[in-house]
């Protein structure tokens, strides 16, 4: 992959990550300012808007675990993803998956560091509440899997 394409991929990934963090933090701020903890508002199709504090990781796993463990697991996962991007970023669309994942992880880390818990607010029927960062992380993982399965591009951007 050429240096120009690599730089463009890193820039796109970073811009997307910043956008995800901004949207995530803005929506969480609106929820924290509009609802009391545990308060529910009906939306549509059985979805509720709710203010939930989650001190665990995905879907409340490791709830009550030492903050250091959750932060360490997140930091290691982020380092592995960014390292993989540095080594294999030539896969088409990989920057999108990494940008979503990094932005989502940082959005939730900001909550953990500021509030000791992540703010979740989208509550679908029969599923734990989640937030914008969680959506970004989920789509990021799916896109990374698809990008990893796609052929790498050559220095001119064509499939290799």
Backbone torsions as a table, in degrees:
resi	resn	phi	psi	omega
1	UNK	NA	135.9	-178.8
2	UNK	-71.6	160.4	-179.7
3	UNK	-62.8	-36.8	-179.9
4	UNK	-65.0	-45.2	179.3
5	UNK	-64.9	-41.3	178.7
6	UNK	-62.4	-45.0	178.9
7	UNK	-62.4	-41.5	179.5
8	UNK	-63.6	-40.6	178.1
9	UNK	-63.2	-44.4	178.6
10	UNK	-63.5	-42.8	-179.8
11	UNK	-63.5	-46.3	178.4
12	UNK	-60.1	-44.8	-179.7
13	UNK	-60.1	-45.6	-178.8
14	UNK	-66.3	-41.1	178.0
15	UNK	-62.4	-44.9	178.6
16	UNK	-62.1	-43.4	179.1
17	UNK	-60.2	-43.4	179.3
18	UNK	-63.9	-41.2	177.8
19	UNK	-62.7	-42.2	178.9
20	UNK	-63.1	-46.2	179.0
21	UNK	-59.2	-45.5	-179.3
22	UNK	-61.7	-47.7	179.2
23	UNK	-63.8	-43.1	179.4
24	UNK	-60.8	-50.6	-177.5
25	UNK	-67.1	-35.8	178.1
26	UNK	-64.9	-46.0	-178.7
27	UNK	-66.9	-39.9	178.0
28	UNK	-65.0	-39.0	178.1
29	UNK	-63.4	-40.7	177.6
30	UNK	-62.2	-44.6	-179.5
31	UNK	-64.0	-47.5	-179.5
32	UNK	-62.5	-31.0	179.5
33	UNK	-83.4	-16.7	-174.7
34	UNK	-106.9	-25.1	-175.8
35	UNK	-124.2	149.0	171.4
36	UNK	-82.1	151.7	177.7
37	UNK	-51.5	129.4	-179.9
38	UNK	85.6	-11.4	-178.8
39	UNK	-70.1	140.5	-179.7
40	UNK	-116.3	143.6	170.2
41	UNK	-129.3	130.1	178.6
42	UNK	-69.3	136.2	174.5
43	UNK	-108.9	-112.6	178.8
44	UNK	-134.4	158.3	175.0
45	UNK	52.9	34.8	178.4
46	UNK	83.8	-4.0	177.1
47	UNK	-77.0	141.8	175.8
48	UNK	-118.9	152.5	168.5
49	UNK	-98.9	124.5	-174.3
50	UNK	-142.9	152.2	176.3
51	UNK	-107.4	106.5	-179.0
52	UNK	-123.5	136.3	173.1
53	UNK	-101.3	124.3	-176.2
54	UNK	-115.7	112.1	-179.9
55	UNK	-91.4	-2.1	177.8
56	UNK	-93.5	-161.1	174.4
57	UNK	-106.4	-148.8	-172.9
58	UNK	-46.4	124.9	177.4
59	UNK	57.2	29.2	176.8
60	UNK	82.5	3.8	177.1
61	UNK	-60.1	147.3	-176.2
62	UNK	61.6	24.7	176.7
63	UNK	-56.2	130.0	179.8
64	UNK	82.4	-1.2	177.4
65	UNK	-68.4	158.8	179.2
66	UNK	-58.3	136.0	-179.9
67	UNK	-54.4	-35.7	-179.0
68	UNK	-61.2	-36.4	179.7
69	UNK	-67.1	-47.0	-179.7
70	UNK	-62.8	-44.2	179.1
71	UNK	-65.1	-40.1	179.8
72	UNK	-65.7	-44.4	178.7
73	UNK	-60.6	-43.8	179.5
74	UNK	-64.3	-45.2	-179.0
75	UNK	-63.0	-42.0	179.5
76	UNK	-65.9	-44.0	179.3
77	UNK	-62.0	-43.7	178.0
78	UNK	-62.0	-44.5	-179.7
79	UNK	-61.5	-41.6	179.0
80	UNK	-64.7	-42.5	-179.7
81	UNK	-65.2	-46.8	-179.9
82	UNK	-66.3	-38.0	176.2
83	UNK	-62.7	-42.8	177.6
84	UNK	-62.2	-42.2	178.4
85	UNK	-61.8	-40.7	179.2
86	UNK	-63.3	-34.2	-177.6
87	UNK	-89.7	-30.2	-172.5
88	UNK	-130.7	27.4	-176.5
89	UNK	-68.0	-1.8	-179.0
90	UNK	-76.8	-7.2	177.5
91	UNK	-72.0	129.0	-177.6
92	UNK	-55.5	127.4	176.7
93	UNK	81.8	-2.5	-178.5
94	UNK	-59.8	-33.5	-179.6
95	UNK	-60.6	-31.7	-179.8
96	UNK	-67.7	-49.0	179.9
97	UNK	-61.4	-44.6	179.9
98	UNK	-66.7	-41.5	178.9
99	UNK	-61.0	-43.8	177.9
100	UNK	-64.5	-45.5	-179.5
101	UNK	-63.3	-48.6	-179.0
102	UNK	-64.0	-45.3	178.9
103	UNK	-61.5	-44.1	178.7
104	UNK	-64.0	-44.0	179.9
105	UNK	-63.8	-42.5	179.3
106	UNK	-67.1	-39.2	177.5
107	UNK	-57.9	-44.8	178.8
108	UNK	-72.3	-34.1	176.9
109	UNK	-63.4	-38.3	177.7
110	UNK	-57.9	-44.8	177.7
111	UNK	-60.5	-46.0	-178.3
112	UNK	-60.4	-42.9	-177.9
113	UNK	-72.4	-36.5	-178.8
114	UNK	-84.0	-38.7	-168.7
115	UNK	-120.0	-3.1	-176.5
116	UNK	65.0	11.1	177.9
117	UNK	-163.8	156.4	178.5
118	UNK	-91.7	137.5	176.7
119	UNK	-84.9	118.6	173.9
120	UNK	-109.1	148.1	-176.1
121	UNK	-149.1	-11.8	177.2
122	UNK	-96.5	116.1	-174.0
123	UNK	-120.9	94.3	178.2
124	UNK	-80.6	165.1	177.2
125	UNK	-65.0	137.3	173.6
126	UNK	57.6	35.0	178.6
127	UNK	-154.1	145.4	179.5
128	UNK	-65.2	153.9	177.7
129	UNK	-64.4	151.1	179.8
130	UNK	-146.4	-174.8	-177.1
131	UNK	-140.8	-177.9	-179.1
132	UNK	-60.8	-40.8	179.4
133	UNK	-60.5	-40.8	179.3
134	UNK	-64.0	-39.9	177.3
135	UNK	-63.2	-44.7	179.6
136	UNK	-61.7	-42.8	179.1
137	UNK	-62.4	-45.0	-179.1
138	UNK	-62.3	-49.9	178.5
139	UNK	-65.5	-34.7	177.4
140	UNK	-60.3	-43.5	178.5
141	UNK	-63.3	-45.5	179.9
142	UNK	-60.9	-45.7	-179.3
143	UNK	-65.4	-38.4	177.7
144	UNK	-63.4	-41.1	177.8
145	UNK	-62.1	-46.6	179.0
146	UNK	-63.6	-41.1	179.7
147	UNK	-65.4	-38.9	-179.6
148	UNK	-66.3	-30.5	179.6
149	UNK	-81.7	-19.4	-179.3
150	UNK	-78.0	155.1	177.5
151	UNK	-66.7	147.9	176.0
152	UNK	-70.3	156.4	177.6
153	UNK	-94.9	156.7	178.3
154	UNK	-89.6	-178.9	-177.2
155	UNK	-61.8	-22.6	178.5
156	UNK	-94.5	6.7	177.0
157	UNK	89.7	-5.0	179.6
158	UNK	-81.7	154.9	177.1
159	UNK	-56.8	139.2	-176.9
160	UNK	-95.5	NA	NA
